[in-house]
């Protein structure tokens, strides 16, 4: 990029973005670390688009010739940071910022191989500095290997000086040669990422962000040297096999926003955000911060900056929905649709890859609600889990009306459906999956404890008292704690696992109770948030 023109820089960024867009879905589908940022390709593309849009703005608003290099690189660095999404986008923004800082430091100098080497080294330092606990086998490693390769080539290369009168073509050719060295190092680093991260090796994939960075570099070289130049290809990689373990965050929302203020200190806020979630990144300067955190409470994350700065450029992604959509897309044949009531229960179903129909407080969705969910999933076959006897007919009607092959599994409780949903195999057909889940249901005993909605005609309990059920049978009543213990005793004899799903407002905390479980019985507790049941129980 010559100081007097941004057209070449914009062209390079445009071509680099085009290369990334071509492989965006491939990069999305590779992601397993962390899968919570399950749209790595999208996140990196958003960052690149922000850079390109800023360059277009600078070009359109230029009055007396094009902006000078310091103005360009400062604007580009800020645009990358403001446009960043997810771990991958934020780290990419820091790579851009690190390179831009070096390019701006010597504005009177042509961008020659020495400056490129310095820019890559500073980009590497900025990327590593943005992460409190850097992990190798990621895009960080690619940044490091590129910087090392270019520095090594420069140390053994005599033809690296440019004449001040060098033409754009001469400058492009020399920069292209240096970046080709970086590209070779990037491709090699990507191929070795599974050797550095067990989660990648287990899933049989390379790191998604690492691949994305290599693709961007290749696009940048094409933009410099021209698309007709023959460059080494970056191999295409198959996504992880369906059912592969993913190292996802236990939190739901990938929360991104900028904070505009004064006297801001990134390190001050990191421990506060870590109290709300994980995967914390806070980058920027005293005037602008870019914040990234995985949390269940995005509003609490934003509230940390109340009175300190203005929160802007919010982007909050439902990571569990991303995972479910990825699973359905890659599984390719069969998806699950489940009826649920309660925020926690919806989340539990989504964690297992199901699309959720909101059943409302009474778990009673319409046929159209279920039909819409069936039509929305990206597979040709669907299993439907009604999760209540009252929903079964509506589910059957929705299955009849859809043009897809939909099969209803006779689930009569949410807790029972959750227990068997792990048996779903997205690569099998709906009928075979329905058979698998139906067979698994036979080994599940479901029950629960709820407040009585009315007085018992037999005089056993009055409105508001606890009533315990095993299946449809009333087995205990009276005091909430005693009723729960008695119900568990009746339900959990000779089982291996007892699952307890807490409702919206249980009268007692589980840690205050002795459930009387036999030795060797594993207890799993979840927060379901269901409105009408204090506790839902499943034994298997």
N, C-alpha and C positions, 0 to 999 in steps of 0.2 A: 504494500500500500504506500504510494507516494503521499507526501504531506499535502499536496495540492488537490487530491482527488479521493473520494470515497467510493467511486463507482466499482473499482476492482474489488474492494473489500466486500461490498454488497453482493457482487457476483459470486465471490467465493463462498460467502455464507448461504446464498440462495442455492447453490449447487450442493453444498454440504447438507443443507436441510432436505433437499430433494432426495438425496441418497438415503438419509435417515428415514424419511417418510416411506420409501419403497420397502423398508425392512422393519417398519414400526411394529406390525403385528407379530412378526417373528420374535422380536426382542421382548414384546409383552409376554408372549407365551413361554419364553425361556425362563422367566423370572422365578427363582425359588428362594432367593436370599435378599431381603426378606420378601416373601410373597405378598405381604401386606402392602407394599408399594407395587401392586400387581400389574401396573401399567407403566413399566419402566420406559418403554419406547415412547409412549404418550408424554410422559413427564419430561424426557429429554427433548422431544420435539417442541413442546411448549416453551422451553427455555430458549431453544434456537429461534423459534418464531419471534419471541420478544426481542432478540438481538436484531433480527432482520427488519422488524418493524421500526426499531429505533434508527437503524441506518437509513431506511426509506424516509423517515421524518427529517433526519439531518439533511439529507439530500434535497428534500422538497423545500426546506426552510432556509437553505443557504442563501445569503444575500450577496456578499462580495466574494464570489468564488466558494469553494468547498471549505468546510471547517478544517482546522488544523488537527494534526494527529492527537495531541493531548485531549482536545475536546471530544474527538471521536471515541478514543479508548475509554475515557471516563464515562461517557454516555452509554457505551456498549456494556461496560462492566456493571453499571447500575441497572440497565435493562435486563441483563441476564439474571441478576439477583432478584429483581422485582418479579420477573416472569417464572422463576424457578418453582417446580412442584416436586414433592417427594424427595427421598434421599438422593436419588440419581440426579434430579434436576438441580438440587442445591449444590451437590458436589461439582456438577458440570459448571454451574455458575461461578464457583470458586476457581476452577481451572481457567475459565475465561477471564476472570478478574486478575488472577496471578499473571497471565500472559499479557493482559492489557496494561497492567502497572509497569511492566518492563518495557513495553513498546512505547509508553508515554514518557519514560524517564530520559530518553535521548531523542527529542523531537526533530533535531536537525539532521539526523542520520538516516541513510537508507536502511530499509529492512533487509539486512544481509544475513548470511548464515550465522555469524556470531550473535546477532541480536535474536535470531530465532532460537538458538541454543539457550541463550539467557532467558528468553520468554518461557520456553518449555520447563526450564529448571524452576523458575519462579511459580509457574502454574502447578508443578508438582508440590512445591512447598505449601502453597496456599490450600491445595486440596487436602493434604495430610493435616494441616493445622486446623481445618474445619471440623475434624472428627476427633472426639475425645479418646476413643479406642479404635484406631484404624485397624481394618481387617484386610489382610492380603488375599489375593485371588479375586479382586474386585477392580473397578475402574481406577482406583488409586494405584494399583500395581501397574496398570497399563500406562498411566501418566508417568510413573517413575521410570519404566523401561524405555519409553519414548525419549525422555529427557537424557537418560544415560546413553542411549544409542547415538543421538545427535551430538552430544558432547564428545563421545569417543571418535566419531567420524571427523568432527572438526579438528580434534587434536592431531589427526594423521592426514589432514587434507590441506594442501597448499593453495588450491584454487578456490578460495572462499571470499576473496575481496571483490567488491564491486566498485567500479569507477563512478564518481559522482554524476557522470553523464550517461550512465547505463540506461538503456531503454526499458520500457515496461516488459518487453519480451525477454530481454536478458535477465532482468530481475526475477521474472516469473520462472524462467528455466532453472536458475540457481536455487530459488526457494523450493521449487518442485523437487529438485534432486535431494535437498536436505529433508524435506517432508517425506519423501519416499523411504528414506532411512527410518524415520519415525514410524511410518506405516508398517514396514517389515517387522519392527520391534513390537508394534501394537498387535499385529496378527499372531505373532509367536506367543505373546503374553496371554492373549485370549485363550489360545489352545491349551495353555498350561494351568488355567484357573482351577479346573477340577482337582489338580494335584495339591492345591493350597487350601481348598475348602471341602470338608467332608460332605456337607449338604449338597454340593454340586456333584461330587463323585457318586453319592448315593442316588441322585436323581438322573445321572447320566447326561448332564448339560454343562455348558460353559456359563460364565457369569453374564447376565443380561446387560448390565451397565457397561461392563468391559467391552462387550461386542458393540454396543451403541457408540462408544467413544471411538473405536477403531473405524466404524462405518463413517462417522463424522470426519475423521482425518482423511480417509480415502476420498470423500466428497470434496473436502477442501483442496486436495491436490488436483482433482479433476477441474475444479473451478479456476485454479491457477494456470494449469498447463493445457487445459482444453480436454473435452470429453474424448477426443480422438486418440489421446495418448494412452498407450497400453500400460495399465497398472496391475499389480498383483491383486487377485480377487480375495475378498474376505469370505471364507467358506460360509455356506448356509448350515445352520444347526437345527436338528429336530428338537421339539419341545420335550419336557419331561414326560415320562409315561404316565398315563392316568393312574391315579392312586399313589403316586410317589409322595414321600413325606415332604412337606413344605415347612420351612422355618418361619412361620408367620408370627406377627405380633399378637399378643392376647388382647390388645385393645382394638377398638372398632374403626376409629376415624383417623385418617391421615390428614392432619390439620396443618395448613400452610397459611401464613399471613405476613405482611410487612408491618413494621412499626416505624413511624416517622416522628422524630422528636429531637432532643438535644441532650448531650452528655450520656448517651446510651453505652452500656458496657455489656457485650455479649456474654461474658463469663458470669456476670451477676445472675442472669436469668436461667442458666442451664440447670442448676440444682433445683430451682423452684419448679421448672417444667418436668424434671425427672420425678418429682413427687406426684405428677398427674399422669405419667405415661412412660413410654420408652422411645427409642430411636430419635433422641433429641439432637437437633442441629440449630445453632443460633450463630449467624454470620452477619458481617456488616461492619459499620463504623459508628461513630458517635451520633451521626444524624439519621442513619437508616439501618434497621436490622431486618433480616429475613429469618423467620422462625418456622421450624418444622418439628412436629411432635406427633406420635401416635398416642391417642388418648380416647377415653370414653366420654370426655367432657370438654369439647372444644371451647365452650363459653368460659369455663374456668381458666383455660389456657390464655384466652384473650384478656380476661379480667386481671391477670398478673400485671398488665401494662397500663391499667387504668390510672389516669393522672400523670403518667410518665410520657406517653406518646400516643399518637393516633394510629389505630389499627386500620390498615388498608389492604387491598389485593387479597382478600380472603379466598381460599379454595379448600373445601373440606370434602374429602372423598370417603365413601363408605367402603372400607377395605374388604370386609367380609362379603359384600355384594360383588366386588371385583373377583374375589376368589371363586365365588359360586358361578359367576358368568364364565370365568376361565375354565373351570371344571366342566361345565356343560358344553362349552365350545370345543374343548379338546377331547372330551369323552365321545362326543360326536353322535351318539345314538339315542340315549335315554336320559331324561332329566326327571327330577322329582318336584312335585307341587304339594305343599303341606298347609293345612289350615291351622292357625295358631292364634292364641290370645295372650297378650302380655309381652312387653318389650323384650324381656330376657329370653322368653321362649322363642320369639321370632329370631333372635340372634342365635340361639342354639341350633335351630333348624338351618339357618343360613350358613352357620359354621360347618354343617355337614353337607353343604352343597345344594340345599333345597330352595326353590323359589317359594315365598310365603304369601298366603292369602290371609289378610287380617280378618279374623273371625269376630272381632268386636268383643265386648264384655261377656256376651252370652254364647260365644263360639257358634255363630249362626250366619255364615255368609250366604249371599245369593248364588244361584246357578251362574249368573253372568259374571260374578266376581271370580268364581273358579274357572270358568271358561276363558276369561281374559288372561288369567295367569297361565293357563295351558298354552294359549296362543302366543304368549310373550316369550316363553323359553325357546332357546335357539336350537332345539332338537326336534326330530320328526316323531319321536316316541316319548311318552310321559307316563309315570306312575303317579297316582293321586292318593294322598293320605288325608281322608276327611277328619279323622281324629275325634269323631263323635258320632253316635248312632243317628242323631238328628241331622247330620250333614250328609249322610251316606246317599240319600236319594238325590240331593242336589249335585253331588259329585258324579253320580252315575249319569245324570242328565247332561252335565257338562261334557263328560267323556263321550256321550252319544252325539252331541252337537258338533264337536270339533272335527276338523278334517285330519287331525293327527291320530296316530294309534295311541289311545289313552286307556289305561287299565286302573281301576280303583282297588286299592288294597284295603281290606276291611278293618282298619284301625279305629278303635273306639275311644282312645285316650291319647292326649299329647305325649305323656310320659312313655307310653308303650311304643308310640311311633318313633320317638327319639331313640329308644333302645334298639330298634331293629333297623333304623335307617343306615347304620354303618354297613349293612349287608348290601347296599345298593352298588351295583357295578355299572358305570355309565357306558361301558362297551357292550353290554348285553341288551337284548330287546326288552320292551316294556313287560310283555307277558312273562318272560323268564324272571325278570326282576320282581314282578308281583308275586310269583311263586316263591322266590327266595325270602322275601320279606314276610309273606304269609306264614311260611314254615317257621321262621324265627319268632313270630308272634306267639306261637304255641308254647314257647318256653318262658314267656314273660308273664309275670303276675303284677297287675296294676291296682293301685288303690289311692287313697287320699284322705285328707281331713279337711272339713269345711265347716263354717258356722251354719247352723240350721236356719233355713229360710222361713220356717213356720213351726208351730208346735206339732209334736208327733201325736198321731191319732191314738197310738197305743200308750201314750203317757211316758215314754222313755226319756224324752228331752223336750226342751222348750226353745223358742226362737232365740237365736244367738249363741246357744251352747254348741260345743264341738261335737261333730258326728264323724265317725271313721268308717270308711268303706274299703272292702276288698272286692274288686269288680263292682257289681251292683248291690252287693249285700252289706247291710249295716252291721258292723261288728263291734263298735264301741261308741260311747257317748259320754258327755259330761264335761269335766275339766279338760282344757286343751292339752296340757302336757301329758296327763294320764291317758287321754284318748289316743294321742299320737303314739305313745309307747305301746299301748295295747294293739293298735292297728299294725304297727311295725312287727310286733310279735307274731301276729296272725299271718302277716304277709311274707316275712323274711325267714321263715323256718327252712333250713337246708338249702340256702342259696349262697352264691359267691359274692354277688354285688348288690347293694341296695343304693338306689338313686333317690335323693330327696330334692325336690324342686320347690323352693320357697316362693310363696305368693307375694302379692302387692303389700299386704299389711298383716303378717302373722302376729299373733298375740304374744309369742315368746320367741326368743332367739334360740336357735338350735344348740349353740354352745352352752346354754343353760340347762340342757336336758340330757339325761342318760337314756338313750334309746334301747338299752339292753340287748345290743347286738351280740351274737355269739362270736367267739374267737374265730378269726379267719375271714369274717365277712368284711368286704371292702365297702366303705361308705363314700359315695360321691354326692356332693352338695352343689346345687346351682341356684342362682337367683333368677326365677322365671317371671316374676311380676304379674302373674295371672290375678285377675280381680276377685274371683269368687271362691277360690280354694286357698286355704292357708298353706297346705303342703300337698304336693302331688308325689306319689311314691311308685317306684318300679323296682321289682326284684327279679333277678335272673341268675 
